[in-house]
Amino acid sequence: MAFRFGVRVKPGARKTKVGGRWTDALVVAVAAPAVEGKANEAVRRALAAAFGVRRQDVHIVTGDRGRDKVVEIDHPPDDAKSTLDRLLDER
């Protein structure tokens, strides 16, 4: 069963960081610029590391060209929901 959630991307950040809330979406700051899919790839790598899954298991379902995205993780770990909740509560 896949695990879906909303993400708000902040491209061009000083460093990559996963955590925080933008309305109901998880904030993902990436150093990569928002050109030629570089930020999207950085988001996939950052989320894979945060959830302990392979990069290939993280897919951007909607929002390919915007800051607001829906992301899906194939084969999520058993604690994916609690990990998401913890990350949303970070500042």
C-alpha atoms as an extended CHARMM CRD file, in Angstrom:
* protein
*
        91  EXT
         1         1  MET       CA              0.0000000000        0.0000000000        0.0000000000  PROA      1               0.0000000000
         2         2  ALA       CA              1.4000000000        3.3880000000       -1.0080000000  PROA      2               0.0000000000
         3         3  PHE       CA              1.5800000000        6.3520000000        1.3830000000  PROA      3               0.0000000000
         4         4  ARG       CA              0.5880000000        9.8190000000        0.0490000000  PROA      4               0.0000000000
         5         5  PHE       CA              0.9900000000       13.2620000000        1.5490000000  PROA      5               0.0000000000
         6         6  GLY       CA              1.3550000000       16.9030000000        0.5610000000  PROA      6               0.0000000000
         7         7  VAL       CA              4.6860000000       18.6940000000        0.3350000000  PROA      7               0.0000000000
         8         8  ARG       CA              5.6220000000       22.3830000000        0.0990000000  PROA      8               0.0000000000
         9         9  VAL       CA              9.0390000000       22.8240000000       -1.5460000000  PROA      9               0.0000000000
        10        10  LYS       CA             11.4670000000       25.6520000000       -0.8600000000  PROA      10              0.0000000000
        11        11  PRO       CA             14.0840000000       25.4560000000       -3.6410000000  PROA      11              0.0000000000
        12        12  GLY       CA             17.3870000000       27.3020000000       -3.4540000000  PROA      12              0.0000000000
        13        13  ALA       CA             17.7040000000       26.9790000000        0.3330000000  PROA      13              0.0000000000
        14        14  ARG       CA             21.0800000000       27.1450000000        2.0630000000  PROA      14              0.0000000000
        15        15  LYS       CA             20.8170000000       23.4830000000        3.0010000000  PROA      15              0.0000000000
        16        16  THR       CA             18.4480000000       20.5730000000        2.5800000000  PROA      16              0.0000000000
        17        17  LYS       CA             15.9960000000       20.1210000000        5.4450000000  PROA      17              0.0000000000
        18        18  VAL       CA             12.8130000000       18.1140000000        5.8590000000  PROA      18              0.0000000000
        19        19  GLY       CA             10.4880000000       19.3420000000        8.5640000000  PROA      19              0.0000000000
        20        20  GLY       CA              7.8590000000       21.8860000000        9.3910000000  PROA      20              0.0000000000
        21        21  ARG       CA              4.3370000000       22.5790000000        8.2530000000  PROA      21              0.0000000000
        22        22  TRP       CA              2.8440000000       24.7400000000        5.5090000000  PROA      22              0.0000000000
        23        23  THR       CA             -0.9200000000       24.4910000000        6.1150000000  PROA      23              0.0000000000
        24        24  ASP       CA             -1.2520000000       20.6710000000        6.0130000000  PROA      24              0.0000000000
        25        25  ALA       CA              1.8350000000       20.0020000000        3.8760000000  PROA      25              0.0000000000
        26        26  LEU       CA              5.3080000000       18.8970000000        4.9340000000  PROA      26              0.0000000000
        27        27  VAL       CA              7.9880000000       21.5150000000        4.2000000000  PROA      27              0.0000000000
        28        28  VAL       CA             11.0200000000       20.3160000000        2.2500000000  PROA      28              0.0000000000
        29        29  ALA       CA             13.8140000000       22.8460000000        1.7400000000  PROA      29              0.0000000000
        30        30  VAL       CA             16.3960000000       21.8890000000       -0.8950000000  PROA      30              0.0000000000
        31        31  ALA       CA             19.5670000000       23.6040000000       -2.0340000000  PROA      31              0.0000000000
        32        32  ALA       CA             18.9200000000       22.6890000000       -5.6700000000  PROA      32              0.0000000000
        33        33  PRO       CA             17.4080000000       25.3710000000       -7.9010000000  PROA      33              0.0000000000
        34        34  ALA       CA             13.9590000000       24.9650000000       -9.4450000000  PROA      34              0.0000000000
        35        35  VAL       CA             15.2750000000       24.3660000000      -12.9620000000  PROA      35              0.0000000000
        36        36  GLU       CA             15.3120000000       21.2850000000      -15.1760000000  PROA      36              0.0000000000
        37        37  GLY       CA             13.8500000000       19.0330000000      -12.4660000000  PROA      37              0.0000000000
        38        38  LYS       CA             16.8290000000       19.4900000000      -10.1250000000  PROA      38              0.0000000000
        39        39  ALA       CA             14.6650000000       20.5390000000       -7.1690000000  PROA      39              0.0000000000
        40        40  ASN       CA             12.2580000000       17.6340000000       -7.7460000000  PROA      40              0.0000000000
        41        41  GLU       CA             15.1090000000       15.1520000000       -7.7020000000  PROA      41              0.0000000000
        42        42  ALA       CA             16.5070000000       16.7480000000       -4.5370000000  PROA      42              0.0000000000
        43        43  VAL       CA             13.0540000000       16.4800000000       -2.9160000000  PROA      43              0.0000000000
        44        44  ARG       CA             12.8960000000       12.7740000000       -3.7640000000  PROA      44              0.0000000000
        45        45  ARG       CA             16.3550000000       12.1860000000       -2.2670000000  PROA      45              0.0000000000
        46        46  ALA       CA             15.5690000000       14.1890000000        0.8910000000  PROA      46              0.0000000000
        47        47  LEU       CA             12.2620000000       12.4050000000        1.4920000000  PROA      47              0.0000000000
        48        48  ALA       CA             13.8310000000        8.9960000000        0.8580000000  PROA      48              0.0000000000
        49        49  ALA       CA             16.4540000000        9.7370000000        3.5130000000  PROA      49              0.0000000000
        50        50  ALA       CA             13.8780000000       11.1100000000        5.9760000000  PROA      50              0.0000000000
        51        51  PHE       CA             11.6130000000        8.0560000000        5.6550000000  PROA      51              0.0000000000
        52        52  GLY       CA             14.3720000000        5.4600000000        5.2620000000  PROA      52              0.0000000000
        53        53  VAL       CA             13.3120000000        4.2440000000        1.8120000000  PROA      53              0.0000000000
        54        54  ARG       CA             14.9410000000        4.0470000000       -1.6070000000  PROA      54              0.0000000000
        55        55  ARG       CA             14.8130000000        7.1540000000       -3.8200000000  PROA      55              0.0000000000
        56        56  GLN       CA             13.1230000000        5.0370000000       -6.4880000000  PROA      56              0.0000000000
        57        57  ASP       CA             10.2030000000        4.4640000000       -4.0890000000  PROA      57              0.0000000000
        58        58  VAL       CA              9.4280000000        8.1930000000       -3.8180000000  PROA      58              0.0000000000
        59        59  HSD       CA              7.2220000000        9.5980000000       -6.6040000000  PROA      59              0.0000000000
        60        60  ILE       CA              5.8590000000       13.0650000000       -7.2590000000  PROA      60              0.0000000000
        61        61  VAL       CA              2.2120000000       12.4360000000       -8.1410000000  PROA      61              0.0000000000
        62        62  THR       CA              1.1070000000       16.0230000000       -8.7820000000  PROA      62              0.0000000000
        63        63  GLY       CA              2.7840000000       19.4230000000       -8.7890000000  PROA      63              0.0000000000
        64        64  ASP       CA              5.7860000000       18.6100000000      -10.9630000000  PROA      64              0.0000000000
        65        65  ARG       CA              6.2270000000       22.2890000000      -11.8610000000  PROA      65              0.0000000000
        66        66  GLY       CA              5.0500000000       23.9830000000       -8.6720000000  PROA      66              0.0000000000
        67        67  ARG       CA              6.0320000000       24.3550000000       -5.0480000000  PROA      67              0.0000000000
        68        68  ASP       CA              2.9990000000       22.4190000000       -3.8160000000  PROA      68              0.0000000000
        69        69  LYS       CA              3.2070000000       18.7120000000       -4.5760000000  PROA      69              0.0000000000
        70        70  VAL       CA              1.6070000000       15.4220000000       -3.6730000000  PROA      70              0.0000000000
        71        71  VAL       CA              4.2030000000       12.7400000000       -3.0140000000  PROA      71              0.0000000000
        72        72  GLU       CA              3.7150000000        8.9930000000       -2.8360000000  PROA      72              0.0000000000
        73        73  ILE       CA              6.0190000000        6.4740000000       -1.2030000000  PROA      73              0.0000000000
        74        74  ASP       CA              5.8330000000        2.8980000000       -2.4610000000  PROA      74              0.0000000000
        75        75  HSD       CA              6.5280000000        0.2470000000        0.1800000000  PROA      75              0.0000000000
        76        76  PRO       CA              6.5250000000        2.7090000000        3.0930000000  PROA      76              0.0000000000
        77        77  PRO       CA              7.9980000000        1.6400000000        6.4190000000  PROA      77              0.0000000000
        78        78  ASP       CA              5.5720000000        0.6340000000        9.1640000000  PROA      78              0.0000000000
        79        79  ASP       CA              6.2260000000        3.8980000000       11.0240000000  PROA      79              0.0000000000
        80        80  ALA       CA              5.6540000000        6.1920000000        8.0040000000  PROA      80              0.0000000000
        81        81  LYS       CA              2.6160000000        7.9200000000        9.5450000000  PROA      81              0.0000000000
        82        82  SER       CA              4.3850000000        8.6040000000       12.8480000000  PROA      82              0.0000000000
        83        83  THR       CA              7.4900000000        9.8090000000       10.9580000000  PROA      83              0.0000000000
        84        84  LEU       CA              5.3340000000       12.2210000000        8.9520000000  PROA      84              0.0000000000
        85        85  ASP       CA              3.6500000000       13.4960000000       12.1140000000  PROA      85              0.0000000000
        86        86  ARG       CA              7.0230000000       14.0460000000       13.7910000000  PROA      86              0.0000000000
        87        87  LEU       CA              8.4120000000       15.8920000000       10.7600000000  PROA      87              0.0000000000
        88        88  LEU       CA              5.3210000000       18.0930000000       10.5010000000  PROA      88              0.0000000000
        89        89  ASP       CA              5.7830000000       19.1660000000       14.1270000000  PROA      89              0.0000000000
        90        90  GLU       CA              9.4370000000       20.2010000000       13.6530000000  PROA      90              0.0000000000
        91        91  ARG       CA             10.3660000000       23.8460000000       13.3600000000  PROA      91              0.0000000000
